[in-house]
Amino acid sequence: MQKPDFHSLLSTNSVEESNEPLALTGLELKELVSPISSEEFVDSYFSRTSLNVKGDLRKFDHIFNWDRLRQALFRGQKILDRRYNITASFTGGEDSASSRQMTEADHNQVIELLEAGATICITNIHMADPALAKWAQTIREQLNFTGTVGVNCYISPDASGLPMHYDKRVATTLQIAGKKRWKFSTKPAKAWPTTNEVYMEGQAAEDIGALPPDMEFQEVELEPGDLLCLPAGAWHSARGIGFSLALNLYFAPRNFLDQLIPLLHKFAASNESWRGGLPVTTEQIQGDIPTSVSTYLRDRLNEFNKIVSEIAVDPEVLTIPWINSLTHSPYTGWQATPTLSIPEITIDQRFCVSTPSLRFIEFQNMLIVPCDNGVLKFPVTLAIIFQQLSSTTKGFTIPDVLSWQQKPDGGSTQDELISSLKTLYINGIIKKV
């Protein structure tokens, strides 16, 4: 395979800024894992076992390419957030790592390092590509994933890559250009580890999980359009063949405890015994914990146990914390989309639901809707209207929505309907066609 000219591919001397948005259709997840169905991907593969999907040569062209990479490198020069960074590695996909570490690099060193044979990693490249960030967020929403998504980019010359390691998050590789040979374990060495680990033969950290020699491995050669999804904790190494340009769409989990904490804070804030904290005591501490302290701890833990028991009986009390987790920090560097102002419209102006489709849950006589700006609440009588909004593919006018009200005497008033539509619009859930 002919060696690529990285100077011509990545030079940012004459980059033309492109603000063309990525067209979102609501089928992003389906298209990503096709021909595997979205349901099979979720039920059988995601976070469980490795998945390799062969794809059409042009499958990912609309998501990323060399031009988009060049523009991202150009924008990235102005990003001061250290979560966006560039590193270089001179390793080559070895089965056992060495003491050589990835080193930090500047934008003006990228081409030189590639020409010298280094693999370049652009961490959180979505921070320099708003369309890529929106695409990743859309995938997250279609999976109802409560953690954080992001996109890294890897460029590898021939025989360059990364040695055997595992990540603490689900890593989904999209091969954009060139080829890359992967060696990976079919199962996690340790499910949802809390740290990334590098395998060095003869050395193993405590609680690292199963080691590569004790696991089943597969090898594949990814070509443009191919996808490889590895669960968190799956050992893997990779090596460019000729050259390789690939994206890594990652899914970093959020601990379930994060969703319980708001409930506990609410209870603790309403209880003087919790608000006051541990009691003071003049008892001497000589061998045993003071009786007043141990009694306090026992009482509070009994109360905590009662709270958990009540949640187990009625898990729906976690509805709001769960919905909140769907809207919180979908990707690194995320900022909520500013609310919109209400435009002047005509009676025949058509609207549609923005991608992804409208999501809502009936809870405590309300409709709960997650969006960029948090959780919105609407009268439960609008459930039929929201279902109609979600299923309408040809758009709708305001008169159309008013006509959907089936029970004028038991449903929402016209003012409530119009007020709700305004709320949906200013939060970007519906938009003008």
ZIQUIFEN-V455568 format. One record per residue. N is the residue number from 0. RES is the residue in one letter. PSI is psi in radians with two decimals (999 if undefined). D_CENTER is the distance of its C-alpha to the mean C-alpha in Angstrom with 2 decimals. Layout:
BEGIN
n=N res=RES psi=PSI d_center=D_CENTER
n=N res=RES psi=PSI d_center=D_CENTER
END
This chain:
BEGIN
n=0 res=M psi=2.34 d_center=34.74
n=1 res=Q psi=2.39 d_center=35.59
n=2 res=K psi=2.29 d_center=33.93
n=3 res=P psi=2.68 d_center=31.82
n=4 res=D psi=1.65 d_center=33.00
n=5 res=F psi=-0.45 d_center=30.10
n=6 res=H psi=-0.82 d_center=32.23
n=7 res=S psi=-0.53 d_center=32.39
n=8 res=L psi=-0.59 d_center=28.75
n=9 res=L psi=-0.01 d_center=27.21
n=10 res=S psi=2.27 d_center=29.93
n=11 res=T psi=0.31 d_center=28.80
n=12 res=N psi=-0.58 d_center=32.41
n=13 res=S psi=0.79 d_center=32.50
n=14 res=V psi=2.30 d_center=28.98
n=15 res=E psi=2.06 d_center=29.05
n=16 res=E psi=2.28 d_center=26.21
n=17 res=S psi=2.21 d_center=24.47
n=18 res=N psi=0.30 d_center=22.89
n=19 res=E psi=2.11 d_center=22.57
n=20 res=P psi=2.68 d_center=19.48
n=21 res=L psi=2.17 d_center=17.50
n=22 res=A psi=2.02 d_center=18.94
n=23 res=L psi=2.34 d_center=16.50
n=24 res=T psi=-0.21 d_center=18.25
n=25 res=G psi=-0.03 d_center=16.23
n=26 res=L psi=0.31 d_center=16.53
n=27 res=E psi=-0.82 d_center=13.58
n=28 res=L psi=-0.78 d_center=12.41
n=29 res=K psi=-0.78 d_center=16.13
n=30 res=E psi=-0.59 d_center=17.01
n=31 res=L psi=-0.78 d_center=14.44
n=32 res=V psi=-0.08 d_center=15.80
n=33 res=S psi=2.45 d_center=19.31
n=34 res=P psi=0.02 d_center=21.94
n=35 res=I psi=2.42 d_center=20.14
n=36 res=S psi=2.72 d_center=19.50
n=37 res=S psi=-0.68 d_center=16.17
n=38 res=E psi=-0.75 d_center=17.99
n=39 res=E psi=-0.66 d_center=19.21
n=40 res=F psi=-0.80 d_center=15.90
n=41 res=V psi=-0.77 d_center=14.55
n=42 res=D psi=-0.51 d_center=17.97
n=43 res=S psi=-0.37 d_center=19.12
n=44 res=Y psi=-0.92 d_center=16.60
n=45 res=F psi=2.11 d_center=12.95
n=46 res=S psi=0.05 d_center=13.16
n=47 res=R psi=-0.94 d_center=16.92
n=48 res=T psi=2.81 d_center=18.48
n=49 res=S psi=2.57 d_center=18.20
n=50 res=L psi=2.19 d_center=18.22
n=51 res=N psi=2.12 d_center=19.91
n=52 res=V psi=2.15 d_center=20.27
n=53 res=K psi=2.42 d_center=22.90
n=54 res=G psi=2.92 d_center=22.37
n=55 res=D psi=2.60 d_center=24.60
n=56 res=L psi=-0.61 d_center=25.34
n=57 res=R psi=0.25 d_center=23.94
n=58 res=K psi=-0.68 d_center=20.89
n=59 res=F psi=0.19 d_center=18.37
n=60 res=D psi=-0.65 d_center=20.89
n=61 res=H psi=-0.22 d_center=19.43
n=62 res=I psi=-0.72 d_center=15.98
n=63 res=F psi=2.68 d_center=17.47
n=64 res=N psi=-3.08 d_center=20.93
n=65 res=W psi=-0.68 d_center=23.32
n=66 res=D psi=-0.76 d_center=24.04
n=67 res=R psi=-0.65 d_center=20.46
n=68 res=L psi=-0.77 d_center=20.29
n=69 res=R psi=-0.73 d_center=23.60
n=70 res=Q psi=-0.66 d_center=22.56
n=71 res=A psi=-0.72 d_center=19.42
n=72 res=L psi=-0.64 d_center=21.81
n=73 res=F psi=-0.82 d_center=24.19
n=74 res=R psi=-0.64 d_center=21.84
n=75 res=G psi=-0.40 d_center=20.45
n=76 res=Q psi=-0.37 d_center=23.97
n=77 res=K psi=-0.04 d_center=23.77
n=78 res=I psi=2.15 d_center=20.56
n=79 res=L psi=-0.28 d_center=21.74
n=80 res=D psi=2.13 d_center=18.51
n=81 res=R psi=-0.19 d_center=18.72
n=82 res=R psi=-0.39 d_center=15.01
n=83 res=Y psi=2.10 d_center=15.66
n=84 res=N psi=2.89 d_center=18.31
n=85 res=I psi=2.30 d_center=20.24
n=86 res=T psi=2.79 d_center=21.75
n=87 res=A psi=2.52 d_center=24.31
n=88 res=S psi=2.34 d_center=25.40
n=89 res=F psi=0.46 d_center=28.80
n=90 res=T psi=3.01 d_center=28.14
n=91 res=G psi=0.68 d_center=28.43
n=92 res=G psi=0.58 d_center=26.40
n=93 res=E psi=2.71 d_center=28.91
n=94 res=D psi=-0.38 d_center=28.94
n=95 res=S psi=2.30 d_center=29.58
n=96 res=A psi=2.87 d_center=28.36
n=97 res=S psi=-3.01 d_center=30.87
n=98 res=S psi=-0.08 d_center=31.11
n=99 res=R psi=2.21 d_center=29.89
n=100 res=Q psi=2.79 d_center=26.77
n=101 res=M psi=2.41 d_center=24.33
n=102 res=T psi=2.59 d_center=25.83
n=103 res=E psi=2.59 d_center=24.60
n=104 res=A psi=2.72 d_center=25.58
n=105 res=D psi=2.85 d_center=26.21
n=106 res=H psi=-0.66 d_center=25.53
n=107 res=N psi=-0.03 d_center=29.23
n=108 res=Q psi=-0.16 d_center=29.21
n=109 res=V psi=-0.92 d_center=26.65
n=110 res=I psi=-0.76 d_center=29.27
n=111 res=E psi=-0.75 d_center=31.85
n=112 res=L psi=-0.69 d_center=29.64
n=113 res=L psi=-0.75 d_center=28.66
n=114 res=E psi=-0.47 d_center=32.37
n=115 res=A psi=-0.05 d_center=33.14
n=116 res=G psi=0.22 d_center=30.96
n=117 res=A psi=2.58 d_center=27.86
n=118 res=T psi=2.34 d_center=24.28
n=119 res=I psi=2.27 d_center=22.17
n=120 res=C psi=2.15 d_center=18.57
n=121 res=I psi=1.79 d_center=16.90
n=122 res=T psi=2.30 d_center=14.07
n=123 res=N psi=0.87 d_center=11.35
n=124 res=I psi=-0.36 d_center=13.45
n=125 res=H psi=-0.37 d_center=11.29
n=126 res=M psi=-0.33 d_center=13.13
n=127 res=A psi=0.14 d_center=16.23
n=128 res=D psi=1.56 d_center=15.24
n=129 res=P psi=-0.61 d_center=14.37
n=130 res=A psi=-0.66 d_center=14.43
n=131 res=L psi=-0.68 d_center=11.83
n=132 res=A psi=-0.75 d_center=9.50
n=133 res=K psi=-0.68 d_center=10.51
n=134 res=W psi=-0.80 d_center=10.12
n=135 res=A psi=-0.71 d_center=6.46
n=136 res=Q psi=-0.66 d_center=6.23
n=137 res=T psi=-0.73 d_center=8.86
n=138 res=I psi=-0.76 d_center=7.52
n=139 res=R psi=-0.77 d_center=5.04
n=140 res=E psi=-0.63 d_center=8.42
n=141 res=Q psi=-0.36 d_center=10.51
n=142 res=L psi=-0.12 d_center=9.26
n=143 res=N psi=0.77 d_center=9.55
n=144 res=F psi=2.28 d_center=6.82
n=145 res=T psi=-0.15 d_center=7.85
n=146 res=G psi=-2.69 d_center=5.90
n=147 res=T psi=2.41 d_center=3.75
n=148 res=V psi=2.81 d_center=1.87
n=149 res=G psi=3.02 d_center=5.51
n=150 res=V psi=2.20 d_center=8.68
n=151 res=N psi=2.74 d_center=11.91
n=152 res=C psi=2.36 d_center=15.22
n=153 res=Y psi=2.25 d_center=18.19
n=154 res=I psi=2.15 d_center=21.75
n=155 res=S psi=2.24 d_center=24.43
n=156 res=P psi=-3.13 d_center=28.16
n=157 res=D psi=2.36 d_center=30.27
n=158 res=A psi=0.27 d_center=30.25
n=159 res=S psi=2.53 d_center=27.61
n=160 res=G psi=-2.62 d_center=24.38
n=161 res=L psi=2.49 d_center=23.00
n=162 res=P psi=-3.14 d_center=24.86
n=163 res=M psi=2.20 d_center=24.04
n=164 res=H psi=3.00 d_center=21.17
n=165 res=Y psi=2.79 d_center=18.19
n=166 res=D psi=2.73 d_center=14.74
n=167 res=K psi=0.20 d_center=13.43
n=168 res=R psi=2.80 d_center=10.06
n=169 res=V psi=2.25 d_center=9.68
n=170 res=A psi=2.10 d_center=10.62
n=171 res=T psi=1.95 d_center=11.11
n=172 res=T psi=2.26 d_center=13.90
n=173 res=L psi=2.01 d_center=15.19
n=174 res=Q psi=2.02 d_center=18.81
n=175 res=I psi=-0.82 d_center=19.78
n=176 res=A psi=2.71 d_center=23.35
n=177 res=G psi=-2.84 d_center=25.81
n=178 res=K psi=2.72 d_center=25.53
n=179 res=K psi=2.35 d_center=24.16
n=180 res=R psi=2.20 d_center=25.47
n=181 res=W psi=2.47 d_center=23.19
n=182 res=K psi=2.19 d_center=24.49
n=183 res=F psi=2.65 d_center=22.25
n=184 res=S psi=2.51 d_center=22.82
n=185 res=T psi=-0.35 d_center=22.30
n=186 res=K psi=2.82 d_center=21.27
n=187 res=P psi=2.51 d_center=19.64
n=188 res=A psi=-0.56 d_center=22.21
n=189 res=K psi=2.17 d_center=20.74
n=190 res=A psi=2.27 d_center=18.13
n=191 res=W psi=1.09 d_center=15.15
n=192 res=P psi=2.81 d_center=17.11
n=193 res=T psi=-0.09 d_center=16.70
n=194 res=T psi=2.73 d_center=17.62
n=195 res=N psi=2.55 d_center=17.51
n=196 res=E psi=2.50 d_center=20.96
n=197 res=V psi=2.35 d_center=23.31
n=198 res=Y psi=2.15 d_center=26.14
n=199 res=M psi=2.00 d_center=29.59
n=200 res=E psi=2.30 d_center=32.44
n=201 res=G psi=-0.15 d_center=34.75
n=202 res=Q psi=2.34 d_center=32.32
n=203 res=A psi=2.23 d_center=29.74
n=204 res=A psi=2.77 d_center=28.13
n=205 res=E psi=2.53 d_center=28.66
n=206 res=D psi=0.61 d_center=26.32
n=207 res=I psi=-0.28 d_center=24.52
n=208 res=G psi=-2.89 d_center=24.88
n=209 res=A psi=2.49 d_center=26.62
n=210 res=L psi=2.70 d_center=27.72
n=211 res=P psi=-0.74 d_center=27.57
n=212 res=P psi=-0.34 d_center=31.32
n=213 res=D psi=0.16 d_center=30.91
n=214 res=M psi=2.80 d_center=28.10
n=215 res=E psi=2.30 d_center=28.02
n=216 res=F psi=2.69 d_center=26.66
n=217 res=Q psi=2.77 d_center=26.23
n=218 res=E psi=2.35 d_center=26.57
n=219 res=V psi=2.73 d_center=25.39
n=220 res=E psi=1.86 d_center=25.90
n=221 res=L psi=2.35 d_center=23.02
n=222 res=E psi=2.90 d_center=24.32
n=223 res=P psi=2.29 d_center=22.87
n=224 res=G psi=-0.18 d_center=20.91
n=225 res=D psi=2.67 d_center=20.21
n=226 res=L psi=2.47 d_center=16.96
n=227 res=L psi=2.06 d_center=16.56
n=228 res=C psi=2.10 d_center=13.90
n=229 res=L psi=2.35 d_center=14.69
n=230 res=P psi=2.75 d_center=13.99
n=231 res=A psi=2.38 d_center=13.48
n=232 res=G psi=0.07 d_center=17.05
n=233 res=A psi=2.19 d_center=18.39
n=234 res=W psi=2.49 d_center=20.93
n=235 res=H psi=2.68 d_center=20.90
n=236 res=S psi=2.78 d_center=22.70
n=237 res=A psi=2.64 d_center=22.81
n=238 res=R psi=2.20 d_center=25.61
n=239 res=G psi=2.55 d_center=26.11
n=240 res=I psi=1.86 d_center=28.94
n=241 res=G psi=-1.20 d_center=30.71
n=242 res=F psi=2.90 d_center=27.51
n=243 res=S psi=2.37 d_center=23.81
n=244 res=L psi=2.12 d_center=21.01
n=245 res=A psi=2.68 d_center=17.56
n=246 res=L psi=2.59 d_center=13.86
n=247 res=N psi=1.82 d_center=11.41
n=248 res=L psi=1.94 d_center=7.94
n=249 res=Y psi=2.67 d_center=6.50
n=250 res=F psi=1.80 d_center=4.76
n=251 res=A psi=2.16 d_center=6.53
n=252 res=P psi=2.79 d_center=8.39
n=253 res=R psi=2.16 d_center=10.16
n=254 res=N psi=2.38 d_center=13.84
n=255 res=F psi=-0.47 d_center=15.57
n=256 res=L psi=-0.53 d_center=18.21
n=257 res=D psi=-0.50 d_center=16.18
n=258 res=Q psi=-0.37 d_center=16.82
n=259 res=L psi=-0.56 d_center=20.44
n=260 res=I psi=-0.76 d_center=21.28
n=261 res=P psi=-0.67 d_center=21.70
n=262 res=L psi=-0.72 d_center=24.21
n=263 res=L psi=-0.69 d_center=26.02
n=264 res=H psi=-0.72 d_center=26.26
n=265 res=K psi=-0.77 d_center=27.72
n=266 res=F psi=-0.80 d_center=30.25
n=267 res=A psi=-0.61 d_center=31.17
n=268 res=A psi=-0.39 d_center=31.73
n=269 res=S psi=0.02 d_center=34.15
n=270 res=N psi=2.07 d_center=36.11
n=271 res=E psi=-0.53 d_center=38.65
n=272 res=S psi=-0.61 d_center=38.80
n=273 res=W psi=-0.69 d_center=35.14
n=274 res=R psi=-0.61 d_center=35.42
n=275 res=G psi=-0.32 d_center=38.45
n=276 res=G psi=-2.99 d_center=37.01
n=277 res=L psi=2.51 d_center=39.19
n=278 res=P psi=2.63 d_center=42.93
n=279 res=V psi=2.76 d_center=45.23
n=280 res=T psi=2.55 d_center=48.07
n=281 res=T psi=0.05 d_center=51.26
n=282 res=E psi=2.47 d_center=51.46
n=283 res=Q psi=2.40 d_center=51.93
n=284 res=I psi=1.65 d_center=49.11
n=285 res=Q psi=1.30 d_center=51.19
n=286 res=G psi=-0.68 d_center=49.69
n=287 res=D psi=2.66 d_center=47.93
n=288 res=I psi=2.43 d_center=45.21
n=289 res=P psi=2.51 d_center=47.07
n=290 res=T psi=-0.72 d_center=47.75
n=291 res=S psi=-0.61 d_center=46.38
n=292 res=V psi=-0.82 d_center=43.02
n=293 res=S psi=-0.65 d_center=42.75
n=294 res=T psi=-0.76 d_center=43.75
n=295 res=Y psi=-0.83 d_center=41.11
n=296 res=L psi=-0.73 d_center=38.37
n=297 res=R psi=-0.74 d_center=39.63
n=298 res=D psi=-0.74 d_center=39.72
n=299 res=R psi=-0.69 d_center=36.21
n=300 res=L psi=-0.62 d_center=34.77
n=301 res=N psi=-0.71 d_center=36.75
n=302 res=E psi=-0.72 d_center=35.23
n=303 res=F psi=-0.74 d_center=31.71
n=304 res=N psi=-0.64 d_center=32.59
n=305 res=K psi=-0.71 d_center=33.81
n=306 res=I psi=-0.83 d_center=30.59
n=307 res=V psi=-0.68 d_center=28.55
n=308 res=S psi=-0.69 d_center=31.20
n=309 res=E psi=-0.65 d_center=30.95
n=310 res=I psi=-0.69 d_center=27.17
n=311 res=A psi=-0.62 d_center=27.82
n=312 res=V psi=-0.63 d_center=30.43
n=313 res=D psi=1.32 d_center=28.34
n=314 res=P psi=-0.24 d_center=24.58
n=315 res=E psi=-0.24 d_center=24.11
n=316 res=V psi=-0.28 d_center=24.62
n=317 res=L psi=0.11 d_center=20.96
n=318 res=T psi=-0.91 d_center=20.07
n=319 res=I psi=-0.82 d_center=19.59
n=320 res=P psi=-0.68 d_center=17.58
n=321 res=W psi=-0.81 d_center=15.22
n=322 res=I psi=-0.74 d_center=15.08
n=323 res=N psi=-0.68 d_center=14.56
n=324 res=S psi=-0.43 d_center=11.52
n=325 res=L psi=-0.33 d_center=9.98
n=326 res=T psi=-0.20 d_center=10.87
n=327 res=H psi=2.16 d_center=10.45
n=328 res=S psi=1.19 d_center=8.66
n=329 res=P psi=-0.48 d_center=5.44
n=330 res=Y psi=2.78 d_center=5.63
n=331 res=T psi=2.28 d_center=8.67
n=332 res=G psi=0.17 d_center=11.80
n=333 res=W psi=2.47 d_center=10.79
n=334 res=Q psi=2.46 d_center=13.99
n=335 res=A psi=2.46 d_center=14.93
n=336 res=T psi=2.26 d_center=16.72
n=337 res=P psi=2.54 d_center=20.43
n=338 res=T psi=2.68 d_center=22.37
n=339 res=L psi=2.80 d_center=24.83
n=340 res=S psi=2.70 d_center=28.56
n=341 res=I psi=2.15 d_center=30.43
n=342 res=P psi=2.91 d_center=32.18
n=343 res=E psi=2.27 d_center=35.66
n=344 res=I psi=2.73 d_center=35.51
n=345 res=T psi=2.94 d_center=38.16
n=346 res=I psi=-0.43 d_center=38.84
n=347 res=D psi=0.19 d_center=37.69
n=348 res=Q psi=2.26 d_center=34.39
n=349 res=R psi=2.57 d_center=31.68
n=350 res=F psi=2.88 d_center=28.12
n=351 res=C psi=2.86 d_center=25.10
n=352 res=V psi=2.28 d_center=21.82
n=353 res=S psi=2.73 d_center=18.94
n=354 res=T psi=2.37 d_center=16.18
n=355 res=P psi=3.13 d_center=14.59
n=356 res=S psi=2.80 d_center=17.57
n=357 res=L psi=2.19 d_center=18.75
n=358 res=R psi=2.31 d_center=17.45
n=359 res=F psi=2.69 d_center=20.03
n=360 res=I psi=2.39 d_center=21.53
n=361 res=E psi=2.13 d_center=25.18
n=362 res=F psi=2.16 d_center=25.66
n=363 res=Q psi=0.90 d_center=28.91
n=364 res=N psi=0.52 d_center=30.52
n=365 res=M psi=2.82 d_center=27.71
n=366 res=L psi=2.16 d_center=24.93
n=367 res=I psi=2.17 d_center=21.60
n=368 res=V psi=2.08 d_center=19.17
n=369 res=P psi=2.53 d_center=15.70
n=370 res=C psi=3.11 d_center=15.10
n=371 res=D psi=-0.60 d_center=13.96
n=372 res=N psi=0.31 d_center=17.00
n=373 res=G psi=-2.49 d_center=16.61
n=374 res=V psi=2.23 d_center=18.58
n=375 res=L psi=2.59 d_center=21.52
n=376 res=K psi=2.35 d_center=24.53
n=377 res=F psi=2.80 d_center=27.08
n=378 res=P psi=2.42 d_center=30.30
n=379 res=V psi=-0.34 d_center=29.90
n=380 res=T psi=-0.18 d_center=32.62
n=381 res=L psi=0.10 d_center=30.16
n=382 res=A psi=-0.79 d_center=28.42
n=383 res=I psi=-0.71 d_center=30.49
n=384 res=I psi=-0.77 d_center=29.81
n=385 res=F psi=-0.65 d_center=26.00
n=386 res=Q psi=-0.71 d_center=26.29
n=387 res=Q psi=-0.73 d_center=28.45
n=388 res=L psi=-0.72 d_center=26.11
n=389 res=S psi=-0.54 d_center=23.27
n=390 res=S psi=-0.15 d_center=25.66
n=391 res=T psi=2.10 d_center=27.50
n=392 res=T psi=-0.30 d_center=26.75
n=393 res=K psi=0.16 d_center=29.60
n=394 res=G psi=3.06 d_center=28.87
n=395 res=F psi=2.75 d_center=31.12
n=396 res=T psi=2.94 d_center=33.51
n=397 res=I psi=-0.77 d_center=34.24
n=398 res=P psi=-0.62 d_center=37.45
n=399 res=D psi=-0.82 d_center=35.53
n=400 res=V psi=-0.72 d_center=33.40
n=401 res=L psi=-0.55 d_center=36.58
n=402 res=S psi=-0.28 d_center=38.23
n=403 res=W psi=-0.26 d_center=35.60
n=404 res=Q psi=1.99 d_center=36.78
n=405 res=Q psi=-0.49 d_center=38.72
n=406 res=K psi=1.53 d_center=40.47
n=407 res=P psi=-0.54 d_center=41.74
n=408 res=D psi=-0.28 d_center=43.35
n=409 res=G psi=-0.05 d_center=40.41
n=410 res=G psi=-2.73 d_center=37.36
n=411 res=S psi=2.68 d_center=36.05
n=412 res=T psi=2.90 d_center=38.37
n=413 res=Q psi=-0.69 d_center=38.07
n=414 res=D psi=-0.70 d_center=37.23
n=415 res=E psi=-0.72 d_center=34.37
n=416 res=L psi=-0.86 d_center=33.00
n=417 res=I psi=-0.68 d_center=33.25
n=418 res=S psi=-0.71 d_center=31.82
n=419 res=S psi=-0.70 d_center=28.76
n=420 res=L psi=-0.67 d_center=28.34
n=421 res=K psi=-0.74 d_center=28.59
n=422 res=T psi=-0.74 d_center=25.85
n=423 res=L psi=-0.65 d_center=23.54
n=424 res=Y psi=-0.85 d_center=24.55
n=425 res=I psi=-0.35 d_center=24.22
n=426 res=N psi=0.16 d_center=20.64
n=427 res=G psi=0.24 d_center=19.76
n=428 res=I psi=-0.59 d_center=19.52
n=429 res=I psi=2.72 d_center=22.65
n=430 res=K psi=2.83 d_center=24.02
n=431 res=K psi=2.46 d_center=27.33
n=432 res=V psi=999 d_center=27.92
END
